[in-house]
Amino acid sequence: MARARGDSTGGRFPRVARVNSLLKEVIAEQLERLADNDDRLLLVTVTAVDVDPDLRKARVYLAELGADSRMSLESHRGAIQAAIAKQVRLSRTPTLEFQADPALATGLRVEEILRRMSSESGVADLRDD
């Protein structure tokens, strides 16, 4: 079974959950600052962060991750990690990996299926009358 994004700890390490939340906040603030000078980051929203228990790597899930946004994030990765190092007291600063949030695509797919089912049942109701 796949583990839930943002809760890789299974309840065993509440510290990791706190670090996830703190990193999400710091990264979102930093992206907001960077977006003032880089329009490619204007629509980028951090939806979740999933840091490994050893703090070596953190996956940052984003709502919008087009090619331009990805290039911009990669070029600003060092500045974002520096902001984390400065603002968060950790034994090490995790390396950031930026990924599109798969939950958003799944949600859109479910919504489309429900919409299709609703329209099909609406058509069937019209035929019965």
C-alpha positions in Angstrom: 0.0 0.0 0.0 1.4 3.4 -0.9 2.0 5.7 2.0 0.2 8.9 2.3 2.0 12.0 1.0 3.0 14.3 3.8 2.7 11.5 6.4 5.7 9.3 5.6 6.2 8.7 9.4 3.4 6.4 10.0 2.8 8.2 13.3 6.2 7.1 14.7 8.1 10.3 14.2 6.0 13.4 15.0 9.2 15.5 14.5 9.2 14.7 10.8 5.5 15.9 10.5 6.5 19.1 12.2 9.5 19.5 9.9 7.2 18.9 6.9 4.9 21.7 8.0 7.7 24.1 8.8 9.4 23.5 5.4 6.2 24.0 3.6 5.7 27.4 5.2 9.3 28.5 4.6 9.3 27.3 1.0 6.0 29.0 0.3 7.2 32.3 1.8 10.4 32.1 -0.2 8.6 31.3 -3.5 6.4 34.3 -2.8 9.4 36.5 -2.5 11.1 35.1 -5.6 7.8 35.5 -7.6 8.2 39.3 -7.2 11.2 39.1 -9.7 10.3 35.9 -11.6 6.8 35.7 -13.2 7.2 32.0 -13.8 6.7 31.4 -10.1 3.5 33.5 -9.7 1.1 30.5 -10.0 3.3 28.0 -8.1 1.6 26.8 -4.9 3.2 24.4 -2.4 0.6 21.8 -1.5 2.8 19.5 0.7 6.3 18.6 1.7 7.5 15.1 2.5 10.9 15.0 4.1 12.8 11.8 4.7 13.3 10.9 8.4 17.1 11.3 8.0 16.5 14.9 6.6 18.6 14.2 3.5 15.8 14.8 0.9 12.5 16.6 0.8 10.0 16.2 -1.9 8.1 19.5 -2.5 4.7 18.9 -4.1 3.3 21.8 -6.2 0.0 22.6 -7.6 1.3 24.1 -10.9 4.5 22.7 -12.4 4.9 23.6 -16.1 8.2 23.5 -17.9 8.9 27.2 -17.2 8.1 26.9 -13.5 10.2 23.8 -13.2 13.2 25.6 -14.8 12.7 28.6 -12.5 12.5 26.4 -9.4 15.7 24.5 -10.4 17.5 27.8 -10.8 16.3 29.1 -7.4 16.8 25.8 -5.6 20.0 27.1 -3.9 18.3 30.3 -2.7 15.4 28.3 -1.3 17.6 25.8 0.5 19.7 28.7 1.9 16.5 30.3 3.3 15.6 26.9 4.9 19.1 26.7 6.4 18.8 30.3 7.8 15.3 30.0 9.2 15.0 26.4 10.3 17.2 24.8 12.9 18.0 21.3 11.6 21.0 19.0 11.7 21.2 19.3 7.9 19.3 21.1 5.2 17.5 18.6 3.0 18.0 18.6 -0.8 14.8 19.7 -2.4 13.0 17.8 -5.2 10.2 19.6 -6.9 7.3 17.5 -8.1 3.8 18.1 -9.5 1.2 17.0 -6.8 -0.3 13.7 -8.1 -3.3 14.2 -5.8 -4.5 17.2 -7.9 -4.5 15.1 -11.1 -6.3 12.3 -9.3 -8.9 14.8 -8.0 -9.5 16.2 -11.4 -9.9 12.7 -12.9 -12.4 11.8 -10.2 -14.3 15.0 -10.8 -14.4 14.3 -14.5 -15.7 10.7 -13.9 -18.4 12.1 -11.6 -19.4 14.8 -14.1 -19.7 12.2 -16.9 -21.8 9.9 -14.7 -24.0 12.8 -13.7 -24.6 13.8 -17.3 -25.2 10.2 -18.4 -27.9 9.8 -15.7 -29.4 13.1 -16.6 -29.7 11.9 -20.2 -31.3 8.6 -19.0 -33.8 10.6 -16.9 -34.9 12.7 -19.9 -35.5 9.5 -22.0 -37.8 8.1 -19.2 -40.1 11.1 -19.3 
